[in-house]
Amino acid sequence: MQENNSTAIKHLTLDDRIEIQNGLYNGLTFKAIAKKIGKDPTTVSKEVKKHIQIHKPLNCVTQSHTCPALLKPPYICNPCYKRRNCRLPKPMYVAKVAHAEYEGLLAEARSGIPLNKEEFYEVDSIVSNGIKKGQHLYHILQTNELDLQKGYLSVSAVEFPRVVKFKARKPRQIEYVPKKLKVGRTYDDFLAYIDENEISSWVEMDTLVGRVGGRAILTFDFTFCNFMFGILLENKTSN
């Protein structure tokens, strides 16, 4: 089955960005624009916020407060009919500029590591040591103002989620059983007993516990006919 163009192409094209720009000038919502280009509304929202351009008129004035229209979507001046006469700095979305920024970022990502040998090993040391200490990768990059190229560092990718998401397991405390209570009750004692008494068949009973304090399953295993059944118990008690 063939995919349609909207699902086959994941990245926004220049035509998509022009549609976004036109939609903004016409006062369309992110949802309406997303429907036109076959994308998710969050994709359009992130695209606009990521590529905002600040345009300053020749007689630009600055003031401490923000224009109320910029406090709600789409957070830019494209749909505002007063923008031509406005003397405030105007955040705008320009399709061609946004696409040029996207292509520049894409080319930079594919060009490899823009570091010399000493700088690379310094970045590797900072990131790898931070990961091994359990620090979040985003925290390490933001704190040290670093840019990460995937696949080049000595710390492996599998360590990222494991170090961050999993805490060290607490040692499990095994309940102490006095040696006197174990006399004659080991599995070896059981095998010796059935051999001594020439027992050819028996039933083994055990209890399976899922969550401590929750329900349990009492199992009966008929070894001579390879049959087992279980009884669901509301709790694990001697009763």
BAVOKOL-770211 format. One record per atom (N, C-alpha, C): residue in one letter; x, y, z. Coordinates in steps of 0.1 Angstrom, whole numbers, plus 5000, padded with zeros to 4 digits. Example, Ala and Ser with C-alpha at 12.3 -4.5 7.8 and 13.67 -1.06 7.14 Angstrom:
BEGIN
A513249435078;A512349555078;A513249675078;S512849785071;S513749895071;S512950005079;
END
This chain:
BEGIN
M500949885000;M500050005000;M500950125000;Q500650224991;Q501450344990;Q501050445001;E502050515006;E501750625016;E501450755008;N500650835014;N500450965007;N501551055011;N501651165004;N502751255006;N502851315020;S501751335026;S501751405040;S502351315050;T502251175048;T502751085058;T504151045054;A504451035041;A505750995037;A506851095040;I506551225039;I507551325041;I507351375056;K508351355064;K508251395078;K508551535080;H509651585073;H510151725075;H509251825067;L509151945073;L508452045066;L509152085053;T508452105042;T509052155030;T508952305029;L509552365019;L509352505017;L507952545014;D507252455006;D505852475003;D504952475016;D505352385025;D504652375038;D504852505046;R506052555046;R506252685053;R505652805047;I505552805034;I504752915027;I503252905030;E502752785031;E501352765035;E501152815050;I502152785058;I502052835072;I502052985073;Q502953045065;Q503053195065;Q501753255059;N501253205049;N499953255043;N498853235053;G498853125060;G497753095070;G497853195081;L499053225085;L499253325096;L498753465092;Y499053505080;Y498653635075;Y497153645074;N496553525071;N495053525070;N494353505083;G495153495094;G494553485107;G494053345111;L494553245104;L494153105107;L494853055120;T494252965127;T494752905139;T495852795135;F496652755145;F497552655142;F496852525138;K495752495144;K494952375140;K494552375126;A494052495121;A493552505107;A494652495097;I495852555101;I496952545092;I497452405091;A497552335103;A498052205103;A497152115095;K495852135095;K494952055087;K495252075072;K495552195068;K495852225054;K497052155048;I498152145057;I499352085052;I499551935057;G498551885064;G498551745068;G499551715079;K499751815089;K500651795100;K499851815113;D500551785124;D499951805137;D500051945141;P499052005148;P499052145153;P500352175161;T500852085169;T502052115177;T503252135168;T503252065156;T504352075147;T504352225141;V503252275138;V503152415133;V503452515144;S503052485156;S503352575167;S504852585170;K505452465170;K506952465173;K507652525161;E507252505149;E507852565137;E507852715138;V506752775142;V506552925142;V507452975154;K507352915165;K508152965177;K509652955175;K510052845167;K511552825165;K512152925155;H511352975146;H511853055136;H511253205136;I511053255147;I510553395149;I511753495145;Q511353585137;Q512353695133;Q511853825138;I512753895145;I512354025150;I512654135140;H511554205136;H511754315126;H511554445133;K512554535132;K512554665138;K512354775128;P511354855129;P511154965119;P512155075122;L512355165112;L513355265113;L513055355125;N511855385128;N511455465139;N511055385151;C511755275153;C511355175163;C511555235177;V510555205186;V510655245200;V510555125208;T511155135220;T511155025229;T510455065242;Q509654965247;Q508954995260;Q508954865268;S508754885281;S508854775290;S507854665289;H506554705285;H505454605285;H505454545271;T504854425270;T504654355258;T503254375252;C503254375239;C501954395232;C500954275237;P499754305241;P498854195246;P498554095235;A498654135222;A498354035212;A499353925211;L500553955216;L501653855215;L501653755227;L500753775236;L500653685247;L499753565245;K499153555233;K498353445229;K498753395215;P498353275211;P498653225198;P498253315187;P498953335176;P500253265173;P501553335178;Y501453425187;Y502553485194;Y503453575184;I502953605173;I503653685163;I502753795157;C503353885149;C502553995144;C502053975129;N502253855124;N501753835110;N500353865108;P499453815117;P497953845114;P497453985118;C498354065124;C497954195130;C497854295118;Y496654355117;Y496454455106;Y497054595109;K497554605122;K498154735126;K499654735125;R500254625120;R501654615121;R502454715112;R501754755101;R502454855092;R502754985099;N501855025108;N501955155115;N502555145129;C502855015133;C503354995146;C504855025147;R505255095157;R506655135159;R507355045169;L506754935174;L507354845183;L508054735175;P509054665181;P509754555174;P508654445171;K508754395159;K507654295155;K508254155153;P507854065161;P508153925159;P507353875147;M508053815137;M507353775124;M507853635121;Y507053565113;Y507353435107;Y507553455092;V508753425087;V508953445073;V509353305067;A508653255058;A508853115053;A510153085048;K510653175039;K511953155032;K513153165042;V513053255052;V514053255062;V514053135071;A512853095075;A512752975083;A513252845076;H513052835063;H513552725055;H515052725054;A515552845052;A517052865051;A517652825064;E517052855076;E517652825089;E517552665090;Y516452605086;Y516352465087;Y517352395078;E517652435066;E518652375058;E520052395063;G520252515069;G521552535075;G521852445087;L520852425095;L520952335107;L521152185102;L520452145091;L520552015086;L521951985080;A522452085073;A523852075068;A524852065079;E524652145089;E525552145101;E525552005108;A524351955109;A524251825116;A524951705108;R524951725095;R525551615086;R527051635083;S527551745088;S528951775084;S529951715093;G529551655104;G530451595114;G530751685126;I531751655133;I532151725145;I532951845142;P532551975145;P533352095142;P534252125153;L535052025158;L535952045169;L537351985165;N538352045171;N539651985170;N539851875180;K540951805180;K541151685188;K541051725203;E541651825207;E541651865221;E540251905226;E539551975218;E538152015222;E537251895222;F537451805213;F536551685213;F536751605226;Y537951585230;Y538251495241;Y537751575254;E537851705254;E537351775265;E535751765267;V535051775255;V533651755255;V533251615259;D534051515254;D533751375257;D533951345272;S534951405278;S535151385292;S534051445301;I533551565297;I532451635305;I531151555304;V530751515292;V529551445290;V529551305296;S530651235293;S530751095297;S530751085313;N531551175319;N531651175334;N530251215340;G529551305334;G528251345339;G527251235338;I527251165326;I526351055325;I526550945335;K527850915337;K528250805347;K527850845361;K527750975364;K527351015377;K525851015379;G525150985368;G523650985369;G522951115365;Q523751205359;Q523151335355;Q522351325342;H521351405340;H520551395328;H521351465317;L521251405305;L522051455294;L521751595290;Y520451635291;Y520051775288;Y520651865298;H520751825311;H521251915321;H522751935318;I523451825314;I524951835312;I525151935300;L524451925289;L524652005278;L524252155281;Q523152175288;Q522752315291;Q523752375301;T524152305311;T525052365321;T526452405315;N526952315306;N528252345300;N528252405287;E526952445282;E526752505269;E527452425258;L527152295257;L527752205248;L526752165237;D527352125225;D526552065214;D526951925212;L526051825212;L526351685212;L526151625198;Q527151555193;Q527051485181;Q526951335184;K525851275181;K525451135185;K526451035179;G526850945187;G527650825183;G529150845183;Y529650955189;Y531050985189;Y531650975203;L530850975213;L531450985227;L531750845232;S532550835242;S532950705248;S531850645256;V530950725262;V529850675269;V528850615258;S528250495261;S527450435251;S525950485252;A525250475241;A523850535241;A522950455251;V523250325254;V522350255262;V522450305277;E523650375280;E523750425294;E522950545296;F522550615286;F521750735288;F520450715296;P519550625290;P518250605298;P518450525311;R519450425310;R519550345322;R520150415334;V521150505332;V521650575343;V520650675349;V519950745339;V519050845344;V517750795350;K517150685344;K515850645347;K515850545359;F516950465360;F516950355370;F517750385382;K517250375393;K517950395406;K518550265410;A519650275418;A520250155423;A519250075431;R519249945429;R518249855436;R518749835450;K517749835459;K518049815473;K518349665475;P519349625483;P519549485486;P518349425493;R517949305488;R516749235493;R517149165506;Q516449195517;Q516649125529;Q515948995530;I516848885531;I516248755532;I515948715546;E514748665548;E514348635562;E515148525568;Y515648545580;Y516548445586;Y515748325591;V516248205587;V515548085591;V516648005600;P516347975612;P517247895620;P517647755614;K518847715616;K519247585610;K518447465615;K518047475628;K517247365634;K515947345626;L515347445621;L514147435613;L514347365600;K515547375595;K515847315581;K516147165582;V516347115594;V516746975595;V515646885590;G515946795580;G514946705575;G513946775565;R514146895561;R513146965553;R513747015540;T514946975536;T515547025524;T515046935512;Y515346985500;Y514946905488;Y515746775488;D516946775492;D517746655492;D517146555502;D516646605513;D515946515523;D514746455517;F514046535509;F512746485502;F513146375492;L514146395484;L514546295474;L514946165481;A515646175492;A516146055500;A514845985506;Y513846065510;Y512646005516;Y511845925506;I511645975494;I510845905484;I511645785479;D512945795479;D513745675474;D513745565485;E513845605497;E513845505508;E512545435509;N511445515507;N510045455508;N509545405495;E510345415484;E509945365471;E508645435466;I508545565468;I507345645463;I507545685449;S506645645440;S506745665426;S505945795421;S505045835429;S504245955425;S503946045438;W503846175435;W503646265446;W503046395441;V502546475449;V501946605446;V502846715452;E503346815445;E504046925450;E503247045451;M503247115462;M502447235465;M503347355467;D502947465461;D503747585462;D502847705462;T503347825466;T502547945466;T503248045458;L502548105448;L503148215440;L502548345444;V503448445447;V503048575452;V503448675442;G502548765437;G502848865428;G503248995435;R502349055442;R502549185449;R502449145464;V503449195472;V503449165486;V502249225492;G501549145500;G500249195506;G499049175497;G499249135485;G498149105476;G497748965475;R497048935464;R496548795463;R497648705458;A497448575460;A498448465457;A497748355451;I498648265445;I498048145438;I498748025445;L497847935450;L498347805456;L498247705445;T499447645442;T499547555431;T499747415436;F499247315428;F499347175431;F499847105418;D501047045419;D501646985407;D501646835408;F500846765400;F500846625400;F501946575390;T503046535396;T504246505387;T504046385379;F503346285384;F503246155377;F502446165364;C501546265363;C500746275351;C500946415344;N501946485349;N502246615343;N501046715343;F500346725354;F499146805355;F499346895367;M498847025366;M498947115376;M497747215376;F497247245388;F496147345388;F496447435400;G495847555400;G496047655410;G494747705416;I494847755428;I493747815435;I494047955439;L493248055435;L493448195438;L493148225452;L494048275459;L493848315473;L493848465475;E492948515483;E492848655486;E494148715493;N494748625501;N496048665507;N496748545511;K498048565514;K498948455517;K499048445532;T498248355538;T498248325552;T498248175554;S498448135567;S498447995570;S497047935568;N496048015570;N494647965568;N494447925553;
END
